[in-house]
Structure formats: C-alpha cells, structure tokens
Amino acid sequence: MKDLSVKVLDDDDEEFVDILIKQGLKRNTAKVLAYLKGVDKVTSKDLEVGADLRQPEVSIAMRELRESVWVNETDEKKPGKGRPYKVYSLNVPIGHIIEKLEEKKKIEAQETMRNIERFKALSARCTQPSTHPDTISSPSTKIKLFFFAYFFASSLVSAYPVPASSISQITRTGLMPASIASTIESSV
C-alpha cells in the first residue's frame, strides 16, 4: 500500500470558510476557496479528501468559481491508461477575491441604505396630515362635522329629552363645546 499525505482544512481554514459563507458564498464553494488558497494546485481527488467534499460537490463549486474566473482547471493525463484527472488552482490571488467580495458587499450596503432612506421618506408621508378635502383636518370638513353633530344632537334632544345636568356634565369634560351645549339646553 502507498502512504499518501493530503493537506486538510485546519481551524483557521474553517474560520475562513465561515467568513466566506457570511459574505454570501455557498459552503462548498467557500471550502474549495479555503483549500485552494493554501496550495499551488490540487487534483480533484485530493481536493475532495482535503476539503471533506464529495466529487459532485467539488464539481458544482468549481463551476461557480469558474464563472467568476477565480480558478483555473486543467486536465492531466494519468501515467498509463485511464481518464485524465482534473487539476485546479487559483486563477487570481486570494486578496483579489476578497476585494471583489468587499466591493459586492459595499454595493449591497449602499442599496440597503437607499432602500431605508426611501422607506423613511414614504413613512414620513403617512404621518403628515392629509390635504385631501374629505379628511377631518381640513377646515371645511370640520365645519361640516360641527353642523352635522349640532343638528344630530338637536334632533336627538327633541326625540329623547336629555336632562340639563347631563349636558353641562358633557360640556365640562370638553366632549362638547359650550356653544352647542347652550343651544341644546335652550331647546330642552
């Protein structure tokens, strides 16, 4: 039997993976990047063992990294017969990848801040008094409501007499203006 040694991810690499995940990368992609930063090049098989991934997981992660043009993939022929094996390496320095992730996060943060500012502006509109003519805050509507209340109260008093003591009590609480109360009292 042969004794092969393969580098594996250590605690620092795992922390690196966690940070990449927090930046929006998928776990397997983050593991592949963490592994590739520590080697010049690696075969697909060694990457599987060293990053603790299955072959399909490595393939999917590599597809994503190739789309970003961050990795280089070559085929190397095995000695003798058989299929060539894939060899991977970083196409750009890891610092460049970190800068790209930083730029992406800055753009996302700016977009988030624009959304929050827009949200504030829209919510401020909701708290301002409306200028629509049918709102209670408009003077014409207040006058209409005053006369409606006055005539409604007058009709109630004539249909259902209210003791004067009740009317004065309502006036003292501020629920009814004194001018309306005196008119109702005089009609009782």
Protein Blocks (a to p, Z undefined) as FASTA:
>chain_A
ZZdddddddfklmmmmmmmmmnopafklmmmmmmmmmpfbdcfklmmmmnopafklmmmm
mmmmmmnopaccdddddehedddddddddfbdfklmmmmmmmmmmmmmmmmmmmmmmmmm
mmmmmmpccfbfkbmklmklmmmmmmmmmmmmmmmmmmmccdfklmmmmmmnopacfklm
mmmmmmZZ
